[in-house]
Structures are given as C-alpha cells and as structure tokens.
C-alpha cells in the first residue's frame, strides 16, 4: 500500500480527486477512485479535496508508539511550521508534551535549513550556465522524477533540511537514536522511504497524527509548562516554511526587475515553470519551487489562519528565537556533514492510444462530434477527449461521463417503465380473465341445466326462475367488473360543475348508512360549515366516497367508527375518511392504487375500488394520501381544488 490510499466504502464517485491531482495518479475501477502508487507524488491534494474522507494517508502512529517502547532514545524532529499549525500553543509547550509522550529529546529541523541553504550559492556559482531547481520540496522532487525526468540534471544535488538533520543525528549527534519527524507534509513520508536518502528518519508524523497520540494519552499541550529544545540551534532557518525563505537564509539577493531568481509556489505556477524549462523558454538561473504555497500551506495544517497570518507567525517566531552566535558555533560543528544526494528516473508512461481507439470511446459516450463534446469537467478530466484517452489507458471508465450516464439511466428508466407497464397489463389481463371467467362459468352451468329441463319437458317454473335469477346475478357481477374497469380506465374528462362536498358525502351516507348499521358501525360527521365549493363531477365524486365508505365498513367486521371530516387546507378542500378497522400492513400501502390488488378475503372484493378512487381524484387534479396502522385503523385523505372564484 502506498502513502495515500482510498477507503472504498467512503468513495462516492464525485471525481474531485481526479480534478485536483496534478499527477493524474487516480485510477477509477468499478466507480471507485483508487491511487496509482507508481504515479502518486504524495502531495496530499486529494486528501484535502475529498469531502467524504475516502482519501487517507498511511498513518505511522503505531510505528512511533512501538519506537517509544524500545530502549533506544527517540528524538522528535519538529518542523519550523509548528507555530502556524498550533497558533494558540507555545512551541516550548509542545516540547514538554512530546517528552511526556516518551521522546527523549526534541529538536528543530530548521537547523538543517541553515546547513542546506548555504549550499545553494555554491551550486549556483559552480553551474553558471545551467538553470538550477531547488530540491527541498519532496513532492516536487518526486513529480520531476516521475513526469519530467529530463529536468533531473537541473535539480540541486543537495538533501532537504529534514534529511540533513537526520544525517546530523545519525552520523554525529547520536548514532543510536531513532528519529521521528513531525510536520505538515505527507510527501515527507515518501521521502524518508526513498532509497537515495533512506535510513535517516525512522518515522514521520503529521500534525494531526501528533494530535491523535496526545489525545490518546490525555495530554493537552496548552496546559503544559515550557521545556527547552535540544540539539543545534537555528537562526533564520526558522523562515524555511515561508516561500522565499530559502533565499533569505542563503543570502541570495533577488531583484524584481531580474528574471534570474524566481520563486514558484502552488501546483499551477510550479508546473507551468517546469513546462517552460522543458520547452527551453525559461531564462531563469534559479527556481525555488514548491507544490504548496510553502510548508505553511502543507496538507496537514488545518486551521483558520490565512496564509498571510501564518507568514507573520513564522516571522515573529524566527525573530524572537534568533541566537546568531550559537547558530554559527553549531554550523562550524557540523560543517563536515555530507549534504549531497542523487535522484532517480522514475518516469512512468501510460500507453498512448491511437486516434481510432480514442474515437471509438468518444463514440461510445456519444461525444464523437466536436459539437457534442461539452468538456464540462464533471468526470475530473479537462475535456471529453482527455477522458476518452484515459479510458483507453485503462485508468478511467466511460460511465464517468455524467451526460452519458444520465442518458443511459434515462434509457434504463424508460425500459423499466415499459417492462413494468407490460407486467401490469399481464397481471390485469390475468385478473380480468379470472374474475369474469368464474361468473361466466356459472352462467353456462345454469344455462345447460335449464336447457336440459326444457328439453326433457320438465315444467318446474320455480326451479327455472331460480336458475334464471342466478344467471342474472352472475351476469350482473360481470357487468359491475366491466363498469369498474371502465371507471378506472376512463379517459373522458369529468363533467365539472360547482359541487358542495358536504352534500355529496350526505348522499353517500344515506346510501351506505343501512349497511353501516348492519355492521354495527357508528357514523360520525365532522363537517366544516364554511367549506368552499369545488369544480367536480358530482357522480364521480359520489363514487369516490362510496368506495371509501364501503371499504371502511368492510374493514370493521366487528363494529367501529366511520368518521367523515371536511376542512380547508392550503386552498384545497380536504376530506378525511377514517375507520377504526383492521388497518393495512405498511408493505401494502404503496400498492393500493394498483388494479386488482386487494387485502380482502377471496370473494370479498376484486381490488378495483381504491384504484377507481385514485383514477377519479387524479382526473380532478386532486391527490389521495393514506395513513394506516395494523389493528388501529386507516385514514384516506382526499384533496380537491377549491373553485378559483371562491378562494379567499
């Protein structure tokens, strides 16, 4: 596993990491944006941009705990960006907290900057005709090694301040000590594992990881007393985290009118400068280059201080702590430390697809024509062609194209709707066949019996009339089923006129009142006396409340209360039909408008009543909602538009 990885279950496929990654080190597979270690430069931009926390850095907290448990002394090496990361805590309080954790000593990495920066004037003097790039930012060094290997020869062949301190400690100060660097940079984790400078720093903690360790031990640095730092003392080296700090420490003068010395900070300016170098368009003699806007903008610094405030904090810290005499003495003491280093060509090449392959992918995502190439960037790539190229290279997927995905989803949705309609039609046809076949079968039986009697000359008038009555009953049943089907599927508009809803309900109750009495159901009317009229088809509205009333009465087989309640809500007439019956299971509520769906026992209903209610109310531009609880009852609520002339 690399130094940055993806927690797959957190990845939501927003592709923000692809947009932010300068190395295009993100590979999407099955919708998950993973990190390609061979291309990653550990800059940490993807971690900061990921809103869901799917991108994480490899923690070395457990390794540091293990080191602290061993007998060898462990030295904490603090980044001089510490005051910008913890502005409310004095650096010496952090020293005390670190010693409580178990560190034997605490030193500043800034002294390494004092040594390293003095090498740069020498390098510039020795290479008058060759432009020099600073080699202090590990993310930038890695980027050059992997993507601009032709510039490796321009990198200053000198270690970073942290590696310089590692050599001081391991080669001279205390070879038995273990060294843990603590700072704002994720790329430092990768740098300390580089075979060219490896074995000097045993572990790297980011500032948040330090906070995690302190919190686990219940140590609050803000409540600690001051404790002194150990080791060689820096002076202006504490300005290292600030852009331009190297020039100040090294004593390299800059003139705004001269292009010889340039400081490039941030991804876009830095990469633009590298491109100019490669293309031979740069006349700069020395380029001090950072992926971030200095170490005070490292990915592992998380507070509300502006960059301006962070610069000020670091400058104040450097000026207050300066002891030039002691610094000079330490510089002489460690002057013999070898600060040189070499770099490695780690160039990684993705296959370059031909135009035919790219066109094939563009055609697949409906972007073959330039007029269809929106270049919206939703996929994380700058253009549709760039995405198509990445798909050919195996690091992206066609589904990353948002317009293409929306079109596919729309097509899939339309197909699902079509399938659902066909399924519903099939179910309806089967239900109709079943419901009509039974009474027709009965008619045929009675017809045969009656024909047989007539053929035999049997003249039993009462028995023949009984057969005819049963046939009439079964044919009437067929007629009712067909009528309900027609009501459900009726496409004609309702015959609208002004209707008093209370009057409609009164007529319905007059018809079903007798059945309610037989069922031992009490009818309660809670009518609003000032109910406005609605534009509706009186007969269809009557059918709505008749169906709801009968369903409610049938749901109260052992008696109960049927309540009709009318009111006005948001310029709509609201009618609640409430029963105290058996209730409807939750899983059945969303099926109530489906034809032939019923919760009644066989022979008690065919499942068209509620479907008819939904159909009629929808044609009246109204709405039906239902609430139910098993064992407690059901409330159907019908909303109807108020006649516009009667709105208040």
N, C-alpha and C positions, 0 to 999 in steps of 0.2 A: 504493500500500500504506500502511495506517495504521501507527501506532506499535506496535501489538500485532497479531500475525498467527499463523496456525496452520500448522505443518508437518504436512501432511495424512497422510503415511505413519506418523506417530507417534500420531495420534489414534485412540484405542481405543473411543470411544463410551461413556465412563463418565458423561458429562454432569456431572462435578464442577464444570466451569467455569460451567455454567448455574446450578447451585445457589449458587455463590459470587458471581456477577456482580450487583451492585446495580442496574445499568442494564439488565439483560436484553438485553445487546448481543451475545448469541451466537445465531447462526442455524445450524440443522442442515440440511444438504443431503446426501442420499445417505449419511447416517450420519456425516458429517464436521462437527465443530463449528467453524464459522468465526466471525470477528469482524466485526460491522457497524460500520464506521468512523463512520458518522453518529450512532451511539448510544454508542460507546465513550468513556469518560472517562479512559482510560489509568491507572486506579488500580493495576493490576498484580495484583489478587487472583487472577485466573485463572491467571497465570503461576506464582504460588506454590502454588496448589492442584493444578496439573496434574502428576501423578506421572510421566508419560512424557516430559515436556519438550516436548509438542506446541505449547504456547503460548510464544511468544518475543517479546521486544521488539526493535524495529528498532535495530540497532547503528549508532553513529556513529564507531566506531573508525577506519574507513578515512578518513572526513572529517577527523578530528583529525590523523591522520598526514599527510594532504595539507596541512592548515594549517601544520603544523610544518615542512614542506619549503619553504614560501613565505617570502619575505624579510620580511614584516610580523611584528612582535613578537606572540607569542601568550601571553596571560595566563590562568593557571589560577585559577578561582574555586572555592574549597573550601567545601563545606557544613560548618557547625559540628557536624554529627553525625559527623564523621570519627572522633573518639576512640571513639565507640560502635561504629563499624564495624570499626575496627582497634585493639582494646584493647591489643594487645601491641606496638604500634609508636607511638613518639612522633610527634606531628603534624609536628614540625620535620624528622624523618627523611623523612616523605612529601614535604615541600617539597624536600629535597635530591634525592629520587628523581625528582620531576617535572622539576626542572631538568636532570637527566641525560637525560630523555626529549626535551628541547628547548624546554621552556617558558621564556620569558624572565623571567617573574615569577610569583609565587604569592600570591594574596590570599584574604582570608576574606569569605564572603558575609554573615557576621554583622554587618558594619558597616551593610549595607543594612537589617538589622533595627533597628539603632539609629535610623536615619532614619525608617523606616516606622512604627515603634511610637509615635513622637512625634506622628504624625498622628491617631492614633485618639482621644485625648482631645479634640482639636479637632472631629473629626467628630461625636462624641457630644454635645459642647456645642452644635454648630450644628443638631442634629436631635433636640431634646428629646422630640418626640412620635413619632418614627419608630424602630422597632427596627432595630438595625444588625447585620449579619452580617459577620464577618471575611472578607477576600478574599485571604488569604495561601496557602491550600491550593489548588493549581491543579486537582486532581481534583475538589474540592468546587465550585469556581467553574464548571468545565465541567458538572458534574452539575446545578447550578442553571440554567445557561444552556439545557441540553437538556431538563430534566424539570420544573423549577419556574421558568419564565421570569417568573411573577408576582412572584417574590422578587428579581429583578434590581435593582429600585429600592432594596432593603434592603442590597445589598452595599456595603461601604465602598469608595468610589471611589478606591482607592489601590493601587499596584502591590505585588507581593510583594518581599521583600528581595533576591532574585536579580535581578529586573528593575531594582530600584533601583540595585544595584551595576553592572548593565550600563549604565545611564544615566550614572552617575558616571564610569565608564571611557570610554565612547564620547563623552560630551558635554563632559568636562572633563579627566580624568586623562591619557588618551592616545587621541585620536580615531582614530589609525592602527592601534591594536591590535586583534587578534582575541581574542575571549573564549570560553573553554570552561568551562562549569560542571561540577563533579564532585560527585555526591551520591547519595542513596539513593532518589530519586524518579523514576519513569518518566513521571509526568504532567508533569514539567518539560520533557520533550522536546516535548510538545504545546503547553505554554505558550509556549515560545520561538518556536513557529511561528505563534502567534496574531497576526493582523494588527493587533490593538489594541496590542500591545507588541513586535511583531516587529522584527528587525534589530539587536537589542541583544546577544543571546547567539548566537554563531556555531555552537556545537555543545554537546551535553550528553553526558557520560559517566556511567554508573552506576558504583558502586564495583567491581562485578565486571568491567566493561569496562576500568576503570583497571588492575585486576589482570592482565587479559589483555595489555594493552600493556606493562606492566612485565615480565611473564613472557617475552614475545616478545623483549625486549631483554636478558634475563638480569639485570634489576635487582631486588635484594632490599632493600626499604626498611629492614628490620630491621638490615641491616649498614651502613647509610649514616650519615654524620655529620649533626648538626643544621645546618639552614640557616634563615635568617631569612625571615619573611613580608614582603611589600611592601604598599604602599598604606595606606589609612586603617585605624586600629586600633579594633576594637570593645571594648566592656567587657561589660556584662551582655547584649549582643546575642548572645553565645555560648549563652545559655539558650534561644534561639529554637526548637530542635528539640523541647524538652520541653513537653508540654501545660501551658498556663498561663504559658508563658514570655513570650508577648506581653504579658500583664497585668503581669508583673513588670517587664519592660523599659519599658513605657509608664507605669508608676507608677499603674495603675488598681487601686484597692483593692477587695477582694472580702470580703463578709461571708456566711458560711454560712447566716445567717438571712434573707438578702435574695435574692430571685429575679431581681434586676435584671441581674446578670452571671452567665453560665453558660458553662462550657467543655464542649463535646460532642466526644468522641473515639471513633472507631470507626464502622463503617458503620451498624449498627442504631441506636445512640443519635443519630447525626447525622441520619439520615433521619427518625427519629421527631420530632426537633425541627423539621425543615423542615415536616413534615406539620402539626404543631401551629401553626406560623407561618401556613401557608396557610389553615388552618381557623379562624384567629383565636383560638386557645385559649392562646397564649403571651403572658405579661406581661413577658417578658424585654426589657430595653433593649439588651443587647449579648450576642451569641452568638459565642464564639470556637470555630470548628467545624473539625474535621479528619476526613478519611476514614480515616486510620490513627490509631493512638494516639500522635500526634505524629510528627515526622520521624525520631525514634529507632526507629520501628517501620516505616520505609519498606520497600517490597517488595524493594529492592535491598540490604538489610542481611542478611547471612547468617552468623550466629554463634550460639553457645550462651548468650550473655548474656541474663539475664532483663531485662524492661523496668525493673525496679527497679534493677538493676546499671547499665543504660545511663543512667538518670537520674542516678545517682550519679557516673558517669564524666564526664558533661557538666557537672554542677555543679562538680566538682573542677577541671575544665579552665577553666571560666569564672572561678572564684575565683582560681586561680593566675596567670592571664594578665591580670588586670584592671589597667589604667592609666588611671584616670578623667581625669587631666589631659590626656593626649594625645588621648583619645577626644573630650573636649569641644572641643579645638582643631580636630580633623578635622570635627566636627559643624558648627562655625561655617564651616569652609572650604567645605563642600558644602551649606550650608543653602539655596542658591538652586536646587538641582536640582528639577525638576518631578516630583512623585511621583504625580500623578493618572492615572487611567485610566478608560475606559468599558468597558461589557460588551455582549455581543451576544446577541440572542434566537436561539438555535439549536434551538428546540423541534422535535422530530421526533415525528410522530404516526403510529402504526401504525393501519391500518384497524380499526374496531370492528365485529366480526361481529354479526349479529343472532342471536336465540335459535335460530332454525331451523337456521342454519349450525352453531352450537355443538352442538346436539342431534344433527345428522347425524354429526359427528365422534365424539361420545360413543357413539352407536350403533355406529359403525364399530369402535371399540375395546372394545365390549361394556361400556360404562360409562354407559349411558343412565339406568338406575335408580340412585337415591342409594345403595341397598344394595350396588351393585357398584362404587361409587366409593371405592376403597381409600385414595386420597390418600397413597400410600406415598412419593412424592418421588423414586423411582428415575429418573424422566425428567429431574429437575432442576427441575421446577416444583412449587409447593406443593400443588397439587390437580389432580385429573383435569380439572376444568373449565378451570383455567388452561392446562393443556396443550392441551385442545381449542381454546381461544381462540387460542393461539399457532399451532396447525396452520392455523386459518382465516386467520391473518395471514401465513402463508407463511414463518414462521421456525422451525417445528418439523415433525416427521413423526410419523404415527401409530405407527410402529414403535419410537418412543422409549418407549412404554408397555411396561414389562417384562412384566407379567402377560399382556397382549395378545400380545406377541411369543412368550412361552412357549407359549401356547395355539396360535398359528399354527404354531410349529415342531413342536409335538406332532402337530398335524393333518397337517403335511407329512411328518413321520416315519412316521406310520401309513399314509399314502398310499404312501410309498416302499416300506414293508414289504409292503403289499398288492401293489404292482406287482412287487416282487422275487419274492414268492411265486408270482404268476401266471407270471412269466417262468421261474422254476424248474420249475413244473409243466409249462409248454410244452416246456422243454428235456428234462424227464424223459419226457414223453409221446413226443417225437420219438425219444429214445434207446431207449425200450422198443420202439417200433414198429420201429426199425432192427434192434435186437438179436434180436427174436423173428421178424421177417419173414424174415431170412436162413435160419435152420434150417427154418422152415415151408415156404419156397420149395423147399428141398432135399427135404423130405418129399414135397411134391407131385410133384416131378420123378420121384423114385424110385417113387412110387405109380403114376404114369402108365406108367412103363416096365414095372413088374410087371404092371399090368392088361393092357398090350399083349401081354406074353408069354403070360399066361393066356388071353387072347382068341385068340391065334394057335395055342394048343395046344402051345406050346413048353414042354417039361418039363426045364429045367435047374435042378435042385434047388440046386446050389452058388451059381449066379448069383442065384437068387431069395432065398436066405438072406442073401447079401451085401447085396442091396437092403434086405431087412428089417432087417438089422443097422445099416445106415447110417441108416435111418429112425428106429430106436430110439435111436441116438446123438444125432440132431438133436432128437428129442422130449425126450430126457433133458437136452439143453442148455437147451431152453426151460423145462423143469421147474426146473433149477438157477437160472436167471434169476428165475423167479417166486418161488422159495423165498427167494432173497436179498432180493428186493423185500419179501416178507412179513416177513423178519427185520428189515429196515431200518425198515419202517413199523409193526411190531407194537406195538399199544397195550396188550396184556395185561402185567400185572406179572410179573416173573421168579418162578420157583418157588424161593424162598430156603431155603437150609439151610446149616449150617456146612460150609465148604469149606476144604481145605488148598490154597493156591495153588501150592505146590511140586508137589503131587501132580497138579494139573491140567496144569501145564507138562510133567511127566514123561510123561503120557499123550499130550500133543500131540507131543512129540518122538519118542515111539515110532511115531506115525503118519507124521510127515514126515521121520524120520531117513533112510529109504531114498532119498527124493528129494534130501536134502542130500548124501548120498554120491555119487549120480549127478552132482550139480552140482559136486562137489569142494569142498564147504563143510564146514568143521570146526565142530562144535557145542561151545560152552563153557558150562558151568553154574556160576554163582556164586550159590548159594542160601544164604540166611540160615537157620541151623539152628533159630533161635528165632522163626520167623515166626508171628505170631498168625493164627488163623483169621478168615475173613471170611464174612459172610452173603451168599450169592450163588447164582445158578442155575448148577450145575456145567456143564451142556451149553452154555449161552450163553457162559460164561467160556471154555470149551474152544474155542468157535468164534472168540472174540476172538483168542486166542493162535495158533490155527491160521491165521487170515487174516494175522496179522502175520508169522508164520513163513514162510508161502509167499511173501508179498510180499518179505521179506528175501532168501530163497533166489533168487527170480527176479531180484532186483537185483544178484546176484553171478554173472553169467553165466560169468565166468572163474575162479570159485572165490573163497573168502574165509573169513571167520569170522563165525558167528552166535553171539552171546552173550546168554544169559538171566541177568539179575541181579535178585535179590529182596532187599528190605530194608524197614525201617520208618522212616517219616519223618512227624513231626507227627501221630502216632496214625493213620497211614494206611499200608497196605501198598503199597509201590512196586515196580513191575516194569518193568525196562528191557529192551527188545528191540533189540539193537544189531547192525547189519551193517556190513560194510566194502565195500559195493557202490558203485554209480554216484552215489548221492546224489540229492537233489531240488532243483531250482532254487528260489531264495528266493521268486520271484514266484508259485510254485505252492503254497507251504506253507499259505496260508490257504484253499485250495480243496480240501484233502484230504478233508474231511467231506462234500463235495458228491456226491450220487449221479451215477454215470456219468462222473465226472471221473477220468481216468487218464493217467498219463505213460508207460504201456506201449505197445508197438507194437500195431498193429491185429491182432486175433485173439488177443492175449496176455491180455486181461482186459477186463471191461466197466465197471470203475470202481465196483463196489459193495462190495468187500471192506472198505476202510477206512471207508466210510460205515456199514456194519454194525457195525464195531468201535465207532465213536463212539456210535451209537444204543444198543448194549447197555450200554456203560460209563455213559452218561448215565442209563439206566434203573436202574442200580445206584447212582446218586448219586455216581458217581466222576468222574474227569477224565482226559483224554488230552492229552498235550503231545508235540511233536515238534521235534527239532533235526536239521538236516541240512546237509551241505556237499558240493557237487558234487565228485565224484572221491574223496571220503574216506569217505562212508557216512552212515547215518541211525540215529537213536535214537528209537524210540517209547517213551514213558513212560506207564504206566497206574497211576493212583492209585485204590485201593479202600478203602472204610471198614472199619476193624477192628471186629470184633464187640464191642459195648459191654461185654460181660461179661468180655472178655479184656484191656481197657485197663489199663495199669499205673497 
